């Protein structure tokens, strides 16, 4: 929630339909991204192959990270799925 204001006020953000959720992205919650072109993940999200397969299936094309590391994202699976 602390990033919401900054994202909504960022340059170009008026061209984005933002949806903010107060839960972690996991295989169980990935279906909520249906219809989205992108998801933005944080350090506590678990974006493994199963999660990425669901995201790709529901139409997500881009995974954005707002954290310093990427150990919670399966890069090989993301590449395999063209994300």
C-alpha positions in Angstrom: 0.0 0.0 0.0 2.9 2.4 0.6 3.8 2.3 -3.1 0.3 2.9 -4.5 0.5 6.7 -4.4 3.8 6.8 -6.2 2.8 4.4 -8.9 -0.5 6.2 -9.5 1.4 9.5 -9.8 4.3 8.3 -11.9 4.9 9.6 -15.5 2.6 7.7 -17.9 0.5 6.1 -15.1 -2.6 7.8 -16.5 -2.4 5.3 -19.4 -2.5 2.4 -17.0 -5.5 0.8 -15.3 -4.1 0.0 -11.9 -5.5 -2.8 -9.7 -3.9 -3.2 -6.3 -4.3 -6.3 -4.2 -3.3 -6.8 -0.5 -2.2 -10.4 -0.8 0.9 -12.2 -2.1 1.2 -13.6 -5.6 1.4 -17.4 -5.5 0.1 -20.2 -7.6 -3.2 -20.0 -5.6 -3.7 -16.3 -6.3 -2.4 -16.1 -9.8 -5.8 -16.5 -11.4 -6.7 -13.0 -10.1 -4.4 -11.6 -12.8 -6.9 -12.7 -15.5 -7.2 -10.0 -18.1 -4.0 -8.1 -17.0 -1.1 -7.6 -19.4 1.4 -7.3 -16.5 1.8 -8.0 -12.8 4.2 -6.3 -10.5 5.7 -8.5 -7.8 7.5 -7.9 -4.5 10.1 -9.8 -2.5 7.5 -11.9 -0.6 5.7 -13.2 -3.8 6.4 -16.7 -4.9 6.5 -16.8 -8.7 7.6 -20.3 -9.5 6.9 -22.3 -12.7 3.4 -23.3 -11.7 2.5 -19.6 -10.9 4.0 -18.4 -14.2 2.1 -21.0 -16.2 -1.2 -19.7 -14.7 -0.2 -16.1 -15.4 0.7 -16.9 -19.0 -2.5 -18.9 -19.5 -4.7 -15.9 -18.3 -2.9 -13.5 -20.6 -0.1 -11.9 -18.6 2.8 -10.9 -20.8 5.1 -9.0 -18.4 6.4 -9.6 -14.9 7.7 -6.4 -13.3 9.7 -6.6 -10.1 9.9 -3.9 -7.4 12.5 -5.5 -5.3 16.3 -5.7 -5.5 16.6 -9.4 -6.0 14.9 -11.9 -8.2 15.4 -15.2 -6.3 11.6 -15.5 -5.9 11.1 -15.6 -9.7 11.8 -18.7 -11.8 13.7 -17.0 -14.6 14.0 -20.2 -16.7 10.3 -20.7 -16.6 9.6 -17.1 -17.4 11.8 -17.3 -20.4 10.2 -20.6 -21.5 6.8 -19.0 -21.3 7.9 -15.8 -23.1 7.2 -13.6 -20.0 
